[in-house]
Amino acid sequence: MAEPLKNIFSRPLLEPFAAEVQAVWKKFPTQQFLNQLFDTEWEARELKQRVRHISHILRAHLPPEYPDALGIVVKTTEQYLARHGDKLTFEYTFLPDFVETHGVEHPDHSIPALETLTRWSSAEFAVRPFLLRYPERMHAQMLGWSRHASPMVRRLSSEGIRPRLPWGMGVPALK
């Protein structure tokens, strides 16, 4: 039997990630983050539940002001991009989920962040609440992203605006 996909979210992935965050923000409580992350319910969580749990626990251990917390997430992602270049890494899908979950009230910070984060892990799901909340702004943004130099950002513009996106939140105006 194949290994369940949810198991990619594991200590071998998240311990080095926590170290990356701490390299960007020295105050990051790495061990506290990992202890709270791998709680007694971890094994029972399914894939999307694990992604959401990671983004919630990450948010709880970053600065209280969302723009400051987001800046750390973006800088951490930029470190990965600097070392590895644009890459579609499903295992880091909790990064765009961080923006989806915590950033809809902050579009001026979140939308540019999605442009960076999608270059490491696709933000096609994370962009959906922004399409619902800010349709005109996001339609223009998606059009602009369709001409972006990065193929990952161009991919976000096409995948994120699909009328029906498996696992993705529905956007009635697109249907």
Secondary structure as UniProt FT lines:
FT   HELIX           5..8
FT   HELIX           11..24
FT   TURN            26..27
FT   HELIX           30..37
FT   TURN            40..41
FT   HELIX           42..44
FT   HELIX           47..60
FT   HELIX           66..84
FT   HELIX           90..92
FT   HELIX           94..102
FT   TURN            104..105
FT   HELIX           107..117
FT   TURN            118..120
FT   TURN            124..127
FT   HELIX           128..133
FT   HELIX           135..145
FT   TURN            146..147
FT   HELIX           151..159
FT   TURN            160..161
FT   TURN            166..167
FT   HELIX           172..174
//
